[in-house]
């Protein structure tokens, strides 16, 4: 992509109403534009990252055996009245009426709707277990939307729902989700710590939130520092194995890690003093097991092998896809701008032409662009007739992990400069060697997307 042909409305000044780093940088980098309080248009650069994150979520959900689907953003209130949540949910639910005076709502979550789909189509234990999920826009009418996409009213979310015959089967689904979430976050360059949490309006006795440590986090968290040494890595998991999934859950949840809502000071004091930590955290996902709460209310039953009709056991599992952009930026930035992890970067590398119009420099940049595209990578070529300082500032602001700088002086020696955004380290390489190195770097970070 040529920057001269791209829509990238970067801002030189920080908007006065942006209170946290991710909000400031997303506005300055031309990723979003506020439409109204807590509601944003996703501009091309932000939309590309959103799609990268969405595709990672899809890939890991499908790897875990979960089935994608799509439900509407507007729901009839009748199901919510049937479950008892229509009045109980609170003012965060946007309630509306259609032209026939029927009560409708803009979905904040979809337990009722997915349970209705299930009860209309599944009646036998032979069709279990079943887990379906969607990635869809949601709406919660926050009284004070703030922090950009971190606490907006409209947000993009993965919500999944499992249906199982027994509590034991449903808890395996819970553990399976925890494993898939750990892999998902690590692919995005994040360490998300599972922490014991409160069920809130969803309900349930088993629930963990996944939190990314950041100074601007909305939750106070208490944890054993040993949890930050845990990584999922490249391990292969058989998601059908109860033992393997249970083993991963125990590995990542037996050390103390809780939000302020469930913090137990006595238990925390049992952690060695040198390992006790208090910090702020950003929630990027949550998993729930709530048993038969919704299946009892909505009559979602199956017939067992013995001919008995029983309510299915359920859980729900969410990942804040749009919120993750903010969390990734909060965890990956410096004074100059964003630093995207390779797995979610909108473009794999920037190409900066130090002397646009110079025949040798133009030819070299075009050759690099073609070679990277042929290798399946997406470069962003800054072909603007602008000063080098302005080009470097733009590249630093939008945070591409790698930059290739091309200038007449280096080309006379047969080299270009390859720079790592995270470390600032540069090396001079022949153009073909720079391309080869980028291909090697991204071999483990292939993510499809727009």
Secondary structure, DSSP 8 states (H G I E B T S, - for coil): -BGGGS-----SS--TT--SHHHHHHHHTTSEEEEETTEEEE-HHHHHHHHHHHHHHHHHHHHTT-EE----SEEEHHHHHHHTHHHHS-TTSEEEE-TT--EEEE-S--HHHHHHHHHHH--BGGG-SEEEEEEEEEE---TT-BTGGGB-SEEEEEEEEEEESSHHHHHHHHHHHHHHHHHHHHHTT---EEEE---TTT--SEEEEEEEE-TT-SEEEEEEGGGGG---TT----TT-HHHHHHHHHHHHSS-EEETTT--HHHHTTS-GGGEEEEEEEEEEEEEEEETHHHHHHT-EEE-TTS-EEE-EEEEEEEEHHHHHHHHHHHSEETTEE---TTT-SSSEEEEETTTT-HHHHHHHHHHHHHHHHTT--EEEE--S--HHHHHHHHHHHT-SEEEEE-HHHHHTT-EEEEETTT--EEEE-HHHHHHHHHHHGGG------
